[in-house]
């Protein structure tokens, strides 16, 4: 009996020693867990970073943006051949976010009909060209709108000498509309719904529409109100022409990318969102660097890369948004400089005011957290 007891005790002791020899100290297990977590995080980052569009941009060293071939306030070349405008600034901000250099942006001028094949065929990385978000383009044609940078609507430009107060008075009129856009369709809907007849004069571009209007080949021009403001600013006597109060459509304009590269869509979407959010948080081109260093507001710190790893989520640097804002300023600065009161277009913020402004608009910065 004593021999049996001794054997059992010996076996138990050997088992305990074996367990002790296999079990690592707590600190070793903690370190191993941390290493495994870091490896998992790295693997996840590499998976997100696998987007072909962003990889190609980094490899070639520049971003290619499709823009309007010449629309004052939005995309045009100045006397020295430098691209300027509302959409151009957003493209430069995107280049700075990705590559740290606004001059790494390249611009491809496209008319309304050229823009979609250029995007589909990969000749451009992103389309920043007053393009309306519609169901057919999004669901039917396979393009992805990464956000909205301007809320617009279609209107009518006429000569003041006609003494018109509404587009409903254009019965029998000749109206210039642009090919390859939603302009003709919207005009058709407006007039047909009211039992009004009109004659569409279809042109290939805004410039051709303006020239036809100047030659009096048409009685009115119909286009997005922002485009009409640009057209009016280039006429010999802008004060002799008026934009009628009718707004006959909703035109949500924004950047467009090809379907199938979700990571690239996120880069474009969140760069636009960062510039919008910067205005809401009071971050400007001039104070961004100081706020990145000194701000105690966690929202500002996350935006500017001082806190968190939000840039790496996009396979960008931590200061991606800071670089974008330092390049062009926040949304309000871009608006005022190019199409607002500081510009020849003199457009009011209207729907493009921040959501918390007085009066409020539709521009809303999604949270970075």
NUMAR-606687 format. One line per field, with one value per residue (C-alpha): residue in one letter; x negated, y negated, z. Coordinates in nm, 4 decimals. Layout:
r <- [a / ...]
u <- [X / ...]
v <- [Y / ...]
w <- [Z / ...]
//
This chain:
r <- [x / x / x / x / x / x / x / x / x / x / x / x / x / x / x / x / x / x / x / x / x / x / x / x / x / x / x / x / x / x / x / x / x / x / x / x / x / x / x / x / x / x / x / x / x / x / x / x / x / x / x / x / x / x / x / x / x / x / x / x / x / x / x / x / x / x / x / x / x / x / x / x / x / x / x / x / x / x / x / x / x / x / x / x / x / x / x / x / x / x / x / x / x / x / x / x / x / x / x / x / x / x / x / x / x / x / x / x / x / x / x / x / x / x / x / x / x / x / x / x / x / x / x / x / x / x / x / x / x / x / x / x / x / x / x / x / x / x / x / x / x / x / x / x / x / x / x / x / x / x / x / x / x / x / x / x / x / x / x / x / x / x / x / x / x / x / x / x / x / x / x / x / x / x / x / x / x / x / x / x / x / x / x / x / x / x / x / x / x / x / x / x / x / x / x / x / x / x / x / x / x / x / x / x / x / x / x / x / x / x / x / x / x / x / x / x / x / x / x / x / x / x / x / x / x / x / x / x / x / x / x / x / x / x / x / x / x / x / x / x / x / x / x / x / x / x / x / x / x / x / x / x / x / x / x / x / x / x / x / x / x / x / x / x / x / x / x / x / x / x / x / x / x / x / x / x / x / x / x / x / x / x / x / x / x / x / x / x / x / x / x / x / x / x / x / x / x / x / x / x / x / x / x / x / x / x / x / x / x / x / x / x / x / x / x / x / x / x / x / x / x / x / x / x / x / x / x / x / x / x / x / x / x / x / x / x / x / x / x / x / x / x / x / x / x / x / x / x / x / x / x / x / x / x / x / x / x / x / x / x / x / x / x / x / x / x / x / x / x]
u <- [0.0000 / -0.2843 / -0.4578 / -0.1465 / -0.1071 / -0.4723 / -0.4377 / -0.1269 / -0.2974 / -0.6032 / -0.3922 / -0.2056 / -0.5331 / -0.6761 / -0.3577 / -0.3729 / -0.7389 / -0.6532 / -0.3768 / -0.6072 / -0.8757 / -0.6267 / -0.4553 / -0.6246 / -0.6407 / -0.3444 / -0.5579 / -0.6728 / -0.3143 / -0.2193 / -0.5076 / -0.4124 / -0.0508 / -0.1674 / -0.3908 / -0.1049 / 0.1297 / -0.1272 / -0.1659 / 0.2110 / 0.2295 / -0.0517 / 0.1214 / 0.4455 / 0.2639 / 0.1000 / 0.4374 / 0.5891 / 0.2847 / 0.3267 / 0.5408 / 0.4035 / 0.4836 / 0.2997 / 0.0084 / -0.0171 / -0.0080 / -0.2869 / -0.4899 / -0.4650 / -0.4974 / -0.1967 / 0.1823 / 0.3844 / 0.7121 / 0.9710 / 1.0988 / 1.3105 / 1.1300 / 1.2074 / 1.4749 / 1.3983 / 1.3933 / 1.3815 / 1.1007 / 0.9084 / 0.5532 / 0.4278 / 0.2064 / -0.0981 / 0.0629 / 0.1143 / 0.4330 / 0.6615 / 1.0118 / 1.2377 / 1.2018 / 0.8331 / 0.7694 / 0.9329 / 0.7096 / 0.4001 / 0.5126 / 0.5464 / 0.1978 / 0.0550 / 0.2330 / 0.0943 / -0.2491 / -0.3136 / -0.3417 / -0.0641 / -0.2763 / -0.2450 / 0.1043 / 0.1458 / 0.4548 / 0.6285 / 0.8880 / 1.2025 / 1.5346 / 1.8617 / 1.8543 / 1.4831 / 1.4851 / 1.6456 / 1.4335 / 1.1204 / 1.2105 / 1.3234 / 1.0062 / 0.7716 / 0.6362 / 0.7219 / 0.7221 / 1.0135 / 1.2640 / 1.2889 / 1.5200 / 1.8661 / 2.0252 / 2.3719 / 2.4334 / 2.7185 / 2.8483 / 2.7644 / 2.4015 / 2.3646 / 2.5641 / 2.5965 / 2.2603 / 2.0354 / 1.8792 / 1.8418 / 1.9000 / 1.6644 / 1.8515 / 2.0097 / 1.8076 / 2.0759 / 2.4561 / 2.5893 / 2.9045 / 2.9879 / 3.1122 / 3.1453 / 2.9420 / 3.1282 / 3.0919 / 3.2475 / 3.3983 / 3.6456 / 3.8025 / 3.8521 / 3.9214 / 3.9490 / 3.8354 / 4.2044 / 4.2168 / 3.9751 / 4.2559 / 4.1330 / 3.7828 / 3.4541 / 3.2477 / 2.8791 / 2.8038 / 2.4837 / 2.4389 / 2.3183 / 2.4711 / 2.7977 / 2.8813 / 3.0971 / 3.2850 / 3.3599 / 3.4775 / 3.7015 / 3.8540 / 3.9128 / 4.0850 / 4.2814 / 4.4214 / 4.5602 / 4.6835 / 4.4298 / 4.2646 / 3.9039 / 3.6312 / 3.3082 / 2.9888 / 2.7347 / 2.3680 / 2.0550 / 1.9351 / 2.0123 / 1.7862 / 1.9842 / 2.3093 / 2.1784 / 2.0733 / 2.4110 / 2.5845 / 2.3677 / 2.4549 / 2.8218 / 2.8547 / 3.0454 / 3.2617 / 3.1393 / 2.8655 / 2.9546 / 2.6843 / 2.5846 / 2.6220 / 2.2526 / 2.1664 / 2.4113 / 2.2420 / 1.9093 / 2.0563 / 2.2052 / 1.8735 / 1.7062 / 1.9675 / 1.8855 / 2.1472 / 2.2373 / 2.4852 / 2.7066 / 2.7784 / 2.9633 / 2.9959 / 3.3653 / 3.4776 / 3.6020 / 3.3932 / 3.5184 / 3.3016 / 3.0830 / 2.7188 / 2.4898 / 2.1390 / 1.8322 / 1.5269 / 1.5787 / 1.3623 / 1.3808 / 1.5698 / 1.3675 / 1.1013 / 1.2629 / 0.9386 / 0.8885 / 1.2481 / 1.1773 / 0.8654 / 1.0580 / 1.3635 / 1.1733 / 0.9420 / 1.2478 / 1.4069 / 1.0930 / 1.0948 / 1.4662 / 1.4154 / 1.1230 / 1.3552 / 1.5990 / 1.3154 / 1.1537 / 0.8423 / 0.7068 / 0.4166 / 0.2320 / 0.2952 / 0.2915 / -0.0726 / -0.0322 / 0.2840 / 0.1143 / -0.1448 / 0.0619 / 0.4320 / 0.5891 / 0.9097 / 0.9079 / 1.1063 / 0.8384 / 0.5599 / 0.7132 / 0.7678 / 0.4114 / 0.2419 / 0.1229 / 0.3401 / 0.4344 / 0.3325 / 0.5975 / 0.3609 / 0.2171 / 0.5731 / 0.5671 / 0.2066 / 0.1060 / -0.1154 / 0.0232 / 0.0165 / 0.2020 / 0.4847 / 0.2429 / 0.0584 / 0.3849 / 0.5050 / 0.1677 / 0.1798 / 0.5228 / 0.6844 / 1.0155 / 1.3398 / 1.4455 / 1.1113 / 1.1283 / 1.4858 / 1.4231 / 1.1068 / 1.2441 / 1.6189 / 1.7242 / 1.7289 / 1.3528 / 1.3973 / 1.5564 / 1.8400 / 1.9452 / 2.1548 / 2.3172 / 2.2557 / 2.6275 / 2.6623 / 2.2822 / 2.2623 / 2.1593 / 2.4449 / 2.4012 / 2.3721 / 2.6433 / 2.8205 / 2.7164 / 2.6307 / 2.5702 / 2.1923 / 2.1187 / 1.7871 / 1.7996 / 1.6157 / 1.2569 / 1.2339]
v <- [0.0000 / -0.2354 / -0.1493 / -0.2349 / -0.5672 / -0.6518 / -0.5768 / -0.7964 / -1.0867 / -1.0512 / -1.0567 / -1.3672 / -1.5458 / -1.4586 / -1.5872 / -1.9149 / -1.9622 / -1.8993 / -2.1627 / -2.4135 / -2.3571 / -2.4125 / -2.7255 / -3.0567 / -3.3563 / -3.5960 / -3.8718 / -3.6373 / -3.5472 / -3.9176 / -3.9991 / -3.7099 / -3.8309 / -4.1837 / -4.0537 / -3.8446 / -4.1461 / -4.3605 / -4.0927 / -4.0741 / -4.4542 / -4.4560 / -4.1860 / -4.3836 / -4.7028 / -4.5166 / -4.3787 / -4.7303 / -4.8685 / -4.6279 / -4.8694 / -4.8804 / -5.2473 / -5.3864 / -5.1496 / -5.2719 / -5.6378 / -5.5847 / -5.3909 / -5.6556 / -5.9457 / -6.1512 / -6.1627 / -6.2078 / -6.4013 / -6.4480 / -6.8068 / -7.0432 / -7.1755 / -7.5328 / -7.6473 / -7.9695 / -7.9132 / -7.5334 / -7.4307 / -7.6602 / -7.7686 / -8.1151 / -8.3403 / -8.1365 / -7.8053 / -7.6944 / -7.5067 / -7.6794 / -7.6389 / -7.4724 / -7.1183 / -7.1708 / -7.2593 / -6.9380 / -6.7425 / -6.9193 / -6.8430 / -6.4750 / -6.4705 / -6.6274 / -6.3717 / -6.0811 / -6.1997 / -6.5015 / -6.7308 / -6.9325 / -6.9585 / -6.5829 / -6.6430 / -6.6125 / -6.7445 / -6.5972 / -6.8345 / -6.6497 / -6.7494 / -6.5981 / -6.3027 / -6.2260 / -6.2077 / -5.8652 / -5.6704 / -5.8338 / -5.7130 / -5.3691 / -5.3109 / -5.4160 / -5.7305 / -5.9185 / -5.8096 / -6.0268 / -6.2537 / -6.5969 / -6.7589 / -6.8994 / -6.5551 / -6.4829 / -6.1805 / -5.9854 / -5.6327 / -5.5359 / -5.6433 / -5.4814 / -5.1595 / -5.1232 / -5.2326 / -5.1119 / -5.4332 / -5.5214 / -5.8715 / -5.9133 / -6.2099 / -6.5469 / -6.8668 / -7.0941 / -7.0981 / -7.2578 / -7.2751 / -7.3444 / -7.6880 / -7.9254 / -8.2260 / -8.4869 / -8.8418 / -9.0999 / -9.2663 / -8.9753 / -9.0839 / -8.7249 / -8.6408 / -8.2609 / -7.9774 / -7.8942 / -8.1949 / -8.0302 / -7.8679 / -7.8262 / -7.9445 / -7.8074 / -7.6803 / -7.5862 / -7.2597 / -7.0565 / -6.7129 / -6.4235 / -6.5633 / -6.5529 / -6.9073 / -6.8094 / -6.5462 / -6.7899 / -7.0581 / -6.8051 / -6.7027 / -7.0615 / -7.1781 / -6.8570 / -6.8576 / -7.2068 / -7.1463 / -7.3923 / -7.3484 / -7.4464 / -7.3901 / -7.2395 / -7.3728 / -7.1021 / -7.2064 / -7.0077 / -7.2250 / -7.5238 / -7.7369 / -7.6465 / -7.7156 / -8.0571 / -8.1414 / -8.0286 / -8.2426 / -8.5421 / -8.4952 / -8.4789 / -8.1283 / -8.0520 / -8.2600 / -8.0986 / -7.8712 / -7.5920 / -7.4386 / -7.4056 / -7.7432 / -7.7481 / -7.6974 / -7.9720 / -8.2076 / -8.1235 / -8.1788 / -8.5140 / -8.6327 / -8.5859 / -8.7765 / -9.1249 / -9.2898 / -9.0482 / -9.2947 / -9.2629 / -8.8960 / -8.7282 / -8.3816 / -8.3091 / -8.2039 / -7.8624 / -7.5639 / -7.2661 / -6.9824 / -6.8597 / -6.8215 / -6.6667 / -6.7090 / -6.5239 / -6.3099 / -5.9868 / -5.6725 / -5.3349 / -5.0561 / -4.7658 / -4.9410 / -5.0121 / -5.1205 / -5.3954 / -5.5081 / -5.5443 / -5.7546 / -5.9995 / -6.0036 / -6.0687 / -6.3312 / -6.5259 / -6.4673 / -6.5849 / -6.9170 / -6.9618 / -6.8658 / -7.1093 / -7.4053 / -7.2836 / -7.2477 / -7.5828 / -7.4322 / -7.6563 / -7.6596 / -7.9032 / -7.7483 / -7.3763 / -7.3192 / -7.5044 / -7.3115 / -6.9820 / -7.0680 / -7.2451 / -7.1572 / -6.9670 / -6.8980 / -6.5220 / -6.5768 / -6.8122 / -6.5839 / -6.2868 / -6.4943 / -6.6231 / -6.2932 / -6.3806 / -6.1094 / -5.7710 / -5.5862 / -5.7035 / -5.7760 / -5.4234 / -5.2903 / -5.4398 / -5.3324 / -5.6993 / -5.8881 / -5.9901 / -6.3570 / -6.2985 / -6.5393 / -6.7995 / -6.7961 / -6.8355 / -7.1282 / -7.3036 / -7.2818 / -7.4304 / -7.5240 / -7.3939 / -7.3641 / -7.7201 / -7.8626 / -7.6676 / -7.7883 / -8.1551 / -8.1744 / -8.0135 / -8.0657 / -8.2704 / -8.6470 / -8.6740 / -8.5423 / -8.6744 / -8.4208 / -8.5707 / -8.2666 / -8.2518 / -7.9441 / -7.8532 / -7.4748 / -7.4533 / -7.6109 / -7.3949 / -7.2089 / -7.4128 / -7.7539 / -8.0205 / -7.9656 / -7.6051 / -7.4130 / -7.0517 / -7.0327 / -6.7871 / -6.6473 / -6.2777 / -6.1923 / -6.0715 / -5.8350]
w <- [0.0000 / 0.0924 / -0.2388 / -0.4363 / -0.2556 / -0.3187 / -0.6920 / -0.7236 / -0.5444 / -0.7677 / -1.0855 / -0.9654 / -0.8907 / -1.2324 / -1.3985 / -1.2085 / -1.3010 / -1.6668 / -1.6615 / -1.4930 / -1.7507 / -2.0387 / -1.8981 / -1.9859 / -1.7523 / -1.7788 / -1.9287 / -2.2060 / -2.2900 / -2.2972 / -2.5325 / -2.7594 / -2.7724 / -2.8610 / -3.1403 / -3.2782 / -3.2661 / -3.4475 / -3.7125 / -3.7579 / -3.7871 / -4.0427 / -4.2455 / -4.2385 / -4.3475 / -4.6332 / -4.7383 / -4.7432 / -4.9245 / -5.2126 / -5.4193 / -5.7742 / -5.8420 / -5.5404 / -5.6032 / -5.9635 / -5.8569 / -5.6044 / -5.8577 / -6.1301 / -5.8871 / -5.9960 / -5.9843 / -6.3038 / -6.2802 / -6.5515 / -6.5446 / -6.7490 / -7.0556 / -6.9536 / -6.7084 / -6.5213 / -6.1488 / -6.1710 / -6.4073 / -6.6420 / -6.7222 / -6.6327 / -6.8445 / -6.7471 / -6.8356 / -6.4746 / -6.3960 / -6.1465 / -6.0100 / -5.7560 / -5.8933 / -5.9646 / -5.5990 / -5.4816 / -5.7174 / -5.5819 / -5.2260 / -5.3191 / -5.4731 / -5.1565 / -4.9377 / -5.1409 / -5.2468 / -5.0240 / -5.3260 / -5.4913 / -5.8067 / -5.8480 / -5.9910 / -6.3673 / -6.5449 / -6.8490 / -7.0035 / -7.1140 / -7.2621 / -7.1380 / -7.3772 / -7.3339 / -6.9544 / -6.9089 / -7.1612 / -7.0156 / -6.6681 / -6.7831 / -6.9879 / -6.7071 / -6.8749 / -6.5570 / -6.1928 / -6.0845 / -6.2558 / -6.0905 / -6.3447 / -6.2552 / -6.3001 / -6.1588 / -5.9412 / -6.1017 / -6.0642 / -6.4209 / -6.3812 / -6.0417 / -6.0775 / -6.4530 / -6.5912 / -6.3100 / -6.1839 / -5.8165 / -5.6825 / -5.3875 / -5.2409 / -5.3157 / -5.3302 / -5.4782 / -5.4674 / -5.7840 / -5.9933 / -6.3557 / -6.4578 / -6.7523 / -6.8658 / -7.0741 / -7.1970 / -6.9659 / -7.2729 / -7.2996 / -6.9681 / -6.8495 / -6.4870 / -6.5199 / -6.7445 / -6.7893 / -7.0227 / -7.2675 / -7.4676 / -7.8257 / -7.7398 / -7.8693 / -7.5777 / -7.5974 / -7.4164 / -7.3994 / -7.5530 / -7.3371 / -7.0186 / -6.8272 / -6.9428 / -7.2405 / -7.0370 / -6.7543 / -6.9957 / -7.1706 / -6.8367 / -6.7274 / -7.0447 / -7.1065 / -6.7514 / -6.8175 / -7.1692 / -7.3092 / -7.6481 / -7.7064 / -7.9611 / -7.8208 / -7.9783 / -7.8918 / -7.8552 / -7.7769 / -7.4879 / -7.2669 / -7.4872 / -7.7973 / -7.6128 / -7.5102 / -7.8661 / -8.0034 / -7.7427 / -7.8296 / -8.1982 / -8.0899 / -8.2321 / -7.9122 / -7.6809 / -7.3599 / -7.2286 / -6.9865 / -6.7680 / -6.4042 / -6.2363 / -6.1467 / -6.5161 / -6.6135 / -6.3693 / -6.5321 / -6.8792 / -6.7817 / -6.6347 / -6.9773 / -7.1822 / -7.3124 / -7.0879 / -6.8063 / -6.6549 / -6.9637 / -6.8843 / -6.5990 / -6.4522 / -6.4033 / -6.0531 / -6.1671 / -6.0519 / -6.2507 / -6.1189 / -5.8345 / -5.9377 / -5.6774 / -5.8199 / -5.7018 / -5.7785 / -5.9713 / -5.9817 / -6.1506 / -5.9783 / -5.8410 / -5.6310 / -5.2946 / -5.1319 / -5.3912 / -5.3467 / -4.9739 / -5.0378 / -5.2564 / -5.0270 / -4.7067 / -4.8545 / -4.9670 / -4.6275 / -4.4448 / -4.6305 / -4.5483 / -4.1837 / -4.1552 / -4.2157 / -3.9490 / -3.6961 / -3.7781 / -3.9377 / -4.2151 / -4.4546 / -4.2263 / -3.8848 / -3.9703 / -3.8733 / -3.5409 / -3.4565 / -3.5418 / -3.2792 / -3.0108 / -3.0357 / -2.7485 / -2.9421 / -3.0126 / -3.3348 / -3.4657 / -3.3502 / -3.5321 / -3.8466 / -3.8570 / -3.7715 / -3.4223 / -3.2722 / -3.4139 / -3.7302 / -3.9728 / -4.2604 / -4.2529 / -4.2770 / -4.6272 / -4.6890 / -4.6550 / -4.4119 / -4.0735 / -4.1797 / -4.5103 / -4.4228 / -4.2885 / -4.6227 / -4.8138 / -4.6018 / -4.6119 / -4.9915 / -5.0664 / -4.7375 / -4.6099 / -4.8068 / -4.7305 / -4.8427 / -5.1694 / -5.2293 / -5.1506 / -5.3588 / -5.6727 / -5.6951 / -5.3914 / -5.3268 / -5.3853 / -5.7406 / -6.0620 / -6.0204 / -5.6854 / -5.5907 / -5.2481 / -5.0328 / -5.0262 / -5.0139 / -5.0017 / -4.6580 / -4.3649 / -4.1949 / -3.8746 / -4.0413 / -4.0115 / -4.2452 / -4.2709 / -4.5855 / -4.6886 / -4.6500 / -4.3707 / -4.2506 / -4.1544 / -3.8305 / -3.8391 / -3.5473]
//
